[in-house]
Amino acid sequence: MRETTTLWRPTGPDELALVEASGWTAWPPRLPEQPIFYPVLNEDYAVRIARDWNVPASGSGYVTRFEVDSAFLERYPVRRAGGETILELWVPAEELDEFNAHIVGRIEVVREFHRESA
């Protein structure tokens, strides 16, 4: 049995639709203006991004959770993007297919946020 690491990814509805189209097993290729894929290391940070950034930008924000082979993740140093718990991995876009191949199980939505209607 492989040891896995739990990661979270805050996302909007467009990216989530592409994950669903993959059968909940892969993240879609990055757009040209997105050279890095940023999974995060804790749910609280993912919630803040989904709620405070994705909702205003697209009306909805989702927090996903997924497992990745821990040995594979050793190639990506943990990056601190702010405070002590603002931790993420930086996966270059050209390595995303290989990253996806190391996801164990399915990507699942664990939280969702929506803009309140007026």
Secondary structure, DSSP 8 states (H G I E B T S, - for coil): ---EEEEEEEE-HHHHHHHHHTTSS------TT--EE--BS-HHHHHHHIIIIIHHHHSEEEEEEEEEEHHHHTTS--EE-SSTT-EE--EEGGGHHHHHHTEEEEEEEEEEEE----
